[in-house]
Amino acid sequence: MVNFRDDVLPLKDKLYRLALRITLETREAEDIVQETLIRVWKKREEWDKIESIEAFSLTICRNLALDQIAKKEAQNKSLDGTY
């Protein structure tokens, strides 16, 4: 059985490094890690069905970071007036 404190929280540094590597911004990486931990917690009823909580957490983190990059690029394009 997965325990948030013992199995998920220790992943915090690994999640941060992944988010930072993608976003290249400290504050964004911290926000992404926090959102990742929240989303993993909200899925706690499904933890028994998840083969690897680490892979699950890293996937959420990666997707959030990539979404953030896409969002920033879209904002930059709209500010430039190009589509």
N, CA, C and O atoms as CSV, one atom per row, in Angstrom:
chain,resi,resn,atom,element,x,y,z
A,1,MET,N,N,0.843,-1.189,0.000
A,1,MET,CA,C,0.000,0.000,0.000
A,1,MET,C,C,0.887,1.251,0.000
A,1,MET,O,O,1.887,1.326,0.714
A,2,VAL,N,N,0.498,2.206,-0.805
A,2,VAL,CA,C,1.250,3.455,-0.944
A,2,VAL,C,C,0.925,4.392,0.213
A,2,VAL,O,O,-0.232,4.541,0.606
A,3,ASN,N,N,1.950,5.009,0.741
A,3,ASN,CA,C,1.791,5.983,1.808
A,3,ASN,C,C,2.337,7.314,1.295
A,3,ASN,O,O,3.477,7.382,0.835
A,4,PHE,N,N,1.531,8.368,1.371
A,4,PHE,CA,C,1.926,9.660,0.813
A,4,PHE,C,C,3.237,10.149,1.417
A,4,PHE,O,O,4.145,10.557,0.692
A,5,ARG,N,N,3.335,10.108,2.724
A,5,ARG,CA,C,4.533,10.626,3.393
A,5,ARG,C,C,5.774,9.804,3.056
A,5,ARG,O,O,6.851,10.362,2.848
A,6,ASP,N,N,5.630,8.501,3.002
A,6,ASP,CA,C,6.792,7.635,2.787
A,6,ASP,C,C,7.119,7.387,1.317
A,6,ASP,O,O,8.282,7.180,0.971
A,7,ASP,N,N,6.111,7.407,0.454
A,7,ASP,CA,C,6.319,7.030,-0.941
A,7,ASP,C,C,6.252,8.192,-1.926
A,7,ASP,O,O,6.915,8.157,-2.963
A,8,VAL,N,N,5.469,9.213,-1.622
A,8,VAL,CA,C,5.287,10.316,-2.567
A,8,VAL,C,C,6.159,11.517,-2.204
A,8,VAL,O,O,6.863,12.045,-3.065
A,9,LEU,N,N,6.127,11.952,-0.960
A,9,LEU,CA,C,6.914,13.128,-0.571
A,9,LEU,C,C,8.411,12.997,-0.856
A,9,LEU,O,O,9.037,13.989,-1.229
A,10,PRO,N,N,9.008,11.816,-0.696
A,10,PRO,CA,C,10.430,11.703,-1.034
A,10,PRO,C,C,10.736,11.956,-2.519
A,10,PRO,O,O,11.892,12.169,-2.884
A,11,LEU,N,N,9.715,11.934,-3.365
A,11,LEU,CA,C,9.902,12.195,-4.793
A,11,LEU,C,C,9.987,13.684,-5.110
A,11,LEU,O,O,10.257,14.065,-6.249
A,12,LYS,N,N,9.758,14.520,-4.110
A,12,LYS,CA,C,9.677,15.965,-4.317
A,12,LYS,C,C,10.899,16.532,-5.048
A,12,LYS,O,O,10.744,17.322,-5.979
A,13,ASP,N,N,12.092,16.144,-4.644
A,13,ASP,CA,C,13.308,16.660,-5.284
A,13,ASP,C,C,13.420,16.197,-6.733
A,13,ASP,O,O,13.809,16.970,-7.608
A,14,LYS,N,N,13.083,14.946,-6.979
A,14,LYS,CA,C,13.131,14.420,-8.341
A,14,LYS,C,C,12.106,15.131,-9.224
A,14,LYS,O,O,12.388,15.446,-10.380
A,15,LEU,N,N,10.923,15.381,-8.679
A,15,LEU,CA,C,9.887,16.111,-9.413
A,15,LEU,C,C,10.354,17.530,-9.718
A,15,LEU,O,O,10.148,18.041,-10.819
A,16,TYR,N,N,10.983,18.157,-8.732
A,16,TYR,CA,C,11.478,19.524,-8.913
A,16,TYR,C,C,12.532,19.584,-10.020
A,16,TYR,O,O,12.490,20.465,-10.878
A,17,ARG,N,N,13.468,18.649,-9.996
A,17,ARG,CA,C,14.514,18.643,-11.026
A,17,ARG,C,C,13.915,18.464,-12.420
A,17,ARG,O,O,14.358,19.101,-13.376
A,18,LEU,N,N,12.916,17.602,-12.532
A,18,LEU,CA,C,12.256,17.397,-13.820
A,18,LEU,C,C,11.555,18.672,-14.279
A,18,LEU,O,O,11.719,19.098,-15.422
A,19,ALA,N,N,10.779,19.276,-13.393
A,19,ALA,CA,C,10.048,20.499,-13.745
A,19,ALA,C,C,11.010,21.631,-14.094
A,19,ALA,O,O,10.761,22.385,-15.034
A,20,LEU,N,N,12.089,21.755,-13.358
A,20,LEU,CA,C,13.075,22.806,-13.620
A,20,LEU,C,C,13.777,22.579,-14.957
A,20,LEU,O,O,14.034,23.527,-15.698
A,21,ARG,N,N,14.081,21.334,-15.256
A,21,ARG,CA,C,14.735,21.011,-16.525
A,21,ARG,C,C,13.843,21.384,-17.713
A,21,ARG,O,O,14.344,21.774,-18.768
A,22,ILE,N,N,12.533,21.265,-17.543
A,22,ILE,CA,C,11.608,21.584,-18.635
A,22,ILE,C,C,11.309,23.080,-18.698
A,22,ILE,O,O,11.349,23.673,-19.776
A,23,THR,N,N,11.013,23.690,-17.559
A,23,THR,CA,C,10.576,25.096,-17.557
A,23,THR,C,C,11.724,26.089,-17.499
A,23,THR,O,O,11.600,27.213,-17.986
A,24,LEU,N,N,12.832,25.686,-16.911
A,24,LEU,CA,C,14.009,26.547,-16.721
A,24,LEU,C,C,13.725,27.730,-15.798
A,24,LEU,O,O,14.462,28.716,-15.811
A,25,GLU,N,N,12.672,27.641,-15.006
A,25,GLU,CA,C,12.328,28.713,-14.074
A,25,GLU,C,C,11.999,28.122,-12.706
A,25,GLU,O,O,11.136,27.255,-12.574
A,26,THR,N,N,12.707,28.612,-11.697
A,26,THR,CA,C,12.579,28.087,-10.345
A,26,THR,C,C,11.158,28.172,-9.811
A,26,THR,O,O,10.616,27.184,-9.316
A,27,ARG,N,N,10.561,29.338,-9.911
A,27,ARG,CA,C,9.231,29.535,-9.339
A,27,ARG,C,C,8.184,28.659,-10.034
A,27,ARG,O,O,7.314,28.083,-9.381
A,28,GLU,N,N,8.275,28.566,-11.343
A,28,GLU,CA,C,7.343,27.713,-12.084
A,28,GLU,C,C,7.536,26.253,-11.698
A,28,GLU,O,O,6.561,25.521,-11.526
A,29,ALA,N,N,8.780,25.828,-11.563
A,29,ALA,CA,C,9.063,24.445,-11.185
A,29,ALA,C,C,8.485,24.138,-9.806
A,29,ALA,O,O,7.920,23.064,-9.597
A,30,GLU,N,N,8.622,25.063,-8.876
A,30,GLU,CA,C,8.065,24.870,-7.534
A,30,GLU,C,C,6.544,24.750,-7.589
A,30,GLU,O,O,5.960,23.895,-6.923
A,31,ASP,N,N,5.909,25.604,-8.381
A,31,ASP,CA,C,4.449,25.552,-8.521
A,31,ASP,C,C,3.996,24.237,-9.147
A,31,ASP,O,O,2.985,23.662,-8.744
A,32,ILE,N,N,4.745,23.775,-10.123
A,32,ILE,CA,C,4.403,22.522,-10.793
A,32,ILE,C,C,4.530,21.346,-9.834
A,32,ILE,O,O,3.688,20.449,-9.842
A,33,VAL,N,N,5.561,21.342,-9.017
A,33,VAL,CA,C,5.724,20.271,-8.027
A,33,VAL,C,C,4.558,20.282,-7.050
A,33,VAL,O,O,4.007,19.230,-6.727
A,34,GLN,N,N,4.184,21.452,-6.583
A,34,GLN,CA,C,3.061,21.549,-5.655
A,34,GLN,C,C,1.776,21.025,-6.305
A,34,GLN,O,O,1.028,20.270,-5.683
A,35,GLU,N,N,1.524,21.422,-7.538
A,35,GLU,CA,C,0.328,20.960,-8.245
A,35,GLU,C,C,0.385,19.449,-8.487
A,35,GLU,O,O,-0.636,18.766,-8.411
A,36,THR,N,N,1.564,18.939,-8.774
A,36,THR,CA,C,1.732,17.497,-8.955
A,36,THR,C,C,1.361,16.748,-7.686
A,36,THR,O,O,0.616,15.769,-7.733
A,37,LEU,N,N,1.878,17.205,-6.551
A,37,LEU,CA,C,1.585,16.541,-5.279
A,37,LEU,C,C,0.095,16.594,-4.960
A,37,LEU,O,O,-0.463,15.633,-4.430
A,38,ILE,N,N,-0.543,17.703,-5.275
A,38,ILE,CA,C,-1.989,17.828,-5.051
A,38,ILE,C,C,-2.738,16.818,-5.916
A,38,ILE,O,O,-3.646,16.139,-5.438
A,39,ARG,N,N,-2.358,16.721,-7.184
A,39,ARG,CA,C,-3.047,15.795,-8.087
A,39,ARG,C,C,-2.825,14.342,-7.697
A,39,ARG,O,O,-3.743,13.527,-7.789
A,40,VAL,N,N,-1.621,14.015,-7.264
A,40,VAL,CA,C,-1.355,12.649,-6.801
A,40,VAL,C,C,-2.204,12.355,-5.571
A,40,VAL,O,O,-2.781,11.273,-5.463
A,41,TRP,N,N,-2.287,13.298,-4.651
A,41,TRP,CA,C,-3.096,13.118,-3.445
A,41,TRP,C,C,-4.567,12.907,-3.802
A,41,TRP,O,O,-5.229,12.051,-3.216
A,42,LYS,N,N,-5.075,13.675,-4.750
A,42,LYS,CA,C,-6.485,13.556,-5.138
A,42,LYS,C,C,-6.798,12.201,-5.774
A,42,LYS,O,O,-7.957,11.788,-5.806
A,43,LYS,N,N,-5.790,11.516,-6.272
A,43,LYS,CA,C,-5.971,10.190,-6.886
A,43,LYS,C,C,-5.681,9.057,-5.898
A,43,LYS,O,O,-5.500,7.911,-6.309
A,44,ARG,N,N,-5.636,9.366,-4.609
A,44,ARG,CA,C,-5.228,8.369,-3.613
A,44,ARG,C,C,-6.104,7.120,-3.605
A,44,ARG,O,O,-5.628,6.044,-3.243
A,45,GLU,N,N,-7.383,7.238,-3.999
A,45,GLU,CA,C,-8.244,6.055,-4.044
A,45,GLU,C,C,-7.796,5.080,-5.127
A,45,GLU,O,O,-8.140,3.899,-5.080
A,46,GLU,N,N,-7.040,5.563,-6.092
A,46,GLU,CA,C,-6.598,4.732,-7.213
A,46,GLU,C,C,-5.161,4.232,-7.053
A,46,GLU,O,O,-4.665,3.521,-7.927
A,47,TRP,N,N,-4.489,4.580,-5.969
A,47,TRP,CA,C,-3.088,4.214,-5.796
A,47,TRP,C,C,-2.853,2.712,-5.890
A,47,TRP,O,O,-1.825,2.279,-6.411
A,48,ASP,N,N,-3.789,1.916,-5.392
A,48,ASP,CA,C,-3.610,0.461,-5.432
A,48,ASP,C,C,-3.585,-0.070,-6.862
A,48,ASP,O,O,-3.005,-1.123,-7.125
A,49,LYS,N,N,-4.205,0.650,-7.778
A,49,LYS,CA,C,-4.254,0.235,-9.184
A,49,LYS,C,C,-3.023,0.709,-9.961
A,49,LYS,O,O,-2.768,0.242,-11.071
A,50,ILE,N,N,-2.270,1.629,-9.380
A,50,ILE,CA,C,-1.106,2.212,-10.055
A,50,ILE,C,C,0.113,1.334,-9.793
A,50,ILE,O,O,0.456,1.046,-8.646
A,51,GLU,N,N,0.754,0.920,-10.870
A,51,GLU,CA,C,1.901,0.023,-10.738
A,51,GLU,C,C,3.098,0.712,-10.083
A,51,GLU,O,O,3.764,0.130,-9.227
A,52,SER,N,N,3.367,1.960,-10.492
A,52,SER,CA,C,4.504,2.702,-9.943
A,52,SER,C,C,4.064,4.124,-9.609
A,52,SER,O,O,3.776,4.917,-10.505
A,53,ILE,N,N,4.014,4.438,-8.331
A,53,ILE,CA,C,3.615,5.787,-7.917
A,53,ILE,C,C,4.657,6.804,-8.380
A,53,ILE,O,O,4.321,7.958,-8.645
A,54,GLU,N,N,5.905,6.384,-8.476
A,54,GLU,CA,C,6.955,7.290,-8.952
A,54,GLU,C,C,6.730,7.645,-10.422
A,54,GLU,O,O,6.770,8.820,-10.789
A,55,ALA,N,N,6.496,6.647,-11.255
A,55,ALA,CA,C,6.248,6.907,-12.678
A,55,ALA,C,C,4.985,7.739,-12.861
A,55,ALA,O,O,4.946,8.641,-13.697
A,56,PHE,N,N,3.964,7.438,-12.087
A,56,PHE,CA,C,2.704,8.187,-12.138
A,56,PHE,C,C,2.955,9.657,-11.798
A,56,PHE,O,O,2.478,10.548,-12.500
A,57,SER,N,N,3.692,9.906,-10.737
A,57,SER,CA,C,3.986,11.270,-10.290
A,57,SER,C,C,4.848,12.015,-11.305
A,57,SER,O,O,4.590,13.181,-11.604
A,58,LEU,N,N,5.857,11.354,-11.828
A,58,LEU,CA,C,6.734,11.987,-12.814
A,58,LEU,C,C,5.983,12.317,-14.105
A,58,LEU,O,O,6.250,13.337,-14.741
A,59,THR,N,N,5.052,11.457,-14.486
A,59,THR,CA,C,4.251,11.717,-15.685
A,59,THR,C,C,3.373,12.943,-15.494
A,59,THR,O,O,3.276,13.787,-16.384
A,60,ILE,N,N,2.738,13.040,-14.341
A,60,ILE,CA,C,1.916,14.219,-14.047
A,60,ILE,C,C,2.783,15.472,-14.083
A,60,ILE,O,O,2.405,16.476,-14.688
A,61,CYS,N,N,3.930,15.415,-13.445
A,61,CYS,CA,C,4.842,16.558,-13.392
A,61,CYS,C,C,5.284,16.972,-14.792
A,61,CYS,O,O,5.252,18.153,-15.136
A,62,ARG,N,N,5.695,16.000,-15.589
A,62,ARG,CA,C,6.129,16.295,-16.957
A,62,ARG,C,C,5.005,16.948,-17.759
A,62,ARG,O,O,5.227,17.942,-18.451
A,63,ASN,N,N,3.803,16.389,-17.664
A,63,ASN,CA,C,2.679,16.940,-18.420
A,63,ASN,C,C,2.336,18.357,-17.975
A,63,ASN,O,O,2.044,19.213,-18.809
A,64,LEU,N,N,2.370,18.608,-16.678
A,64,LEU,CA,C,2.101,19.960,-16.182
A,64,LEU,C,C,3.165,20.944,-16.669
A,64,LEU,O,O,2.847,22.071,-17.048
A,65,ALA,N,N,4.416,20.518,-16.657
A,65,ALA,CA,C,5.501,21.396,-17.113
A,65,ALA,C,C,5.371,21.691,-18.605
A,65,ALA,O,O,5.547,22.833,-19.032
A,66,LEU,N,N,5.066,20.671,-19.391
A,66,LEU,CA,C,4.890,20.881,-20.828
A,66,LEU,C,C,3.678,21.761,-21.109
A,66,LEU,O,O,3.712,22.597,-22.012
A,67,ASP,N,N,2.612,21.578,-20.342
A,67,ASP,CA,C,1.433,22.443,-20.483
A,67,ASP,C,C,1.790,23.893,-20.177
A,67,ASP,O,O,1.321,24.808,-20.853
A,68,GLN,N,N,2.616,24.099,-19.164
A,68,GLN,CA,C,3.031,25.450,-18.786
A,68,GLN,C,C,3.841,26.103,-19.906
A,68,GLN,O,O,3.653,27.281,-20.210
A,69,ILE,N,N,4.730,25.343,-20.509
A,69,ILE,CA,C,5.529,25.856,-21.629
A,69,ILE,C,C,4.613,26.229,-22.795
A,69,ILE,O,O,4.769,27.297,-23.388
A,70,ALA,N,N,3.675,25.370,-23.122
A,70,ALA,CA,C,2.749,25.645,-24.227
A,70,ALA,C,C,1.906,26.879,-23.932
A,70,ALA,O,O,1.645,27.692,-24.819
A,71,LYS,N,N,1.486,27.010,-22.690
A,71,LYS,CA,C,0.682,28.171,-22.287
A,71,LYS,C,C,1.487,29.464,-22.442
A,71,LYS,O,O,0.970,30.464,-22.940
A,72,LYS,N,N,2.748,29.440,-22.016
A,72,LYS,CA,C,3.602,30.627,-22.146
A,72,LYS,C,C,3.842,30.975,-23.608
A,72,LYS,O,O,3.828,32.149,-23.980
A,73,GLU,N,N,4.061,29.964,-24.434
A,73,GLU,CA,C,4.282,30.212,-25.858
A,73,GLU,C,C,3.040,30.817,-26.501
A,73,GLU,O,O,3.146,31.720,-27.331
A,74,ALA,N,N,1.866,30.325,-26.123
A,74,ALA,CA,C,0.617,30.863,-26.667
A,74,ALA,C,C,0.426,32.312,-26.234
A,74,ALA,O,O,-0.017,33.143,-27.026
A,75,GLN,N,N,0.757,32.617,-24.986
A,75,GLN,CA,C,0.642,33.991,-24.497
A,75,GLN,C,C,1.610,34.906,-25.238
A,75,GLN,O,O,1.256,36.029,-25.596
A,76,ASN,N,N,2.823,34.432,-25.466
A,76,ASN,CA,C,3.816,35.231,-26.185
A,76,ASN,C,C,3.378,35.498,-27.617
A,76,ASN,O,O,3.566,36.601,-28.129
A,77,LYS,N,N,2.797,34.499,-28.265
A,77,LYS,CA,C,2.324,34.684,-29.637
A,77,LYS,C,C,1.184,35.689,-29.687
A,77,LYS,O,O,1.133,36.528,-30.586
A,78,SER,N,N,0.268,35.608,-28.722
A,78,SER,CA,C,-0.860,36.540,-28.734
A,78,SER,C,C,-0.393,37.961,-28.434
A,78,SER,O,O,-0.973,38.920,-28.944
A,79,LEU,N,N,0.638,38.109,-27.622
A,79,LEU,CA,C,1.181,39.436,-27.343
A,79,LEU,C,C,1.912,39.998,-28.557
A,79,LEU,O,O,1.911,41.206,-28.790
A,80,ASP,N,N,2.533,39.111,-29.324
A,80,ASP,CA,C,3.233,39.541,-30.532
A,80,ASP,C,C,2.271,39.836,-31.675
A,80,ASP,O,O,2.637,40.500,-32.645
A,81,GLY,N,N,1.054,39.345,-31.561
A,81,GLY,CA,C,0.069,39.538,-32.615
A,81,GLY,C,C,0.205,38.543,-33.745
A,81,GLY,O,O,-0.403,38.716,-34.802
A,82,THR,N,N,1.006,37.489,-33.533
A,82,THR,CA,C,1.153,36.450,-34.547
A,82,THR,C,C,0.442,35.193,-34.095
A,82,THR,O,O,0.347,34.913,-32.901
A,83,TYR,N,N,-0.054,34.445,-35.053
A,83,TYR,CA,C,-0.778,33.214,-34.711
A,83,TYR,C,C,-0.261,32.053,-35.502
A,83,TYR,O,O,-0.751,30.935,-35.348
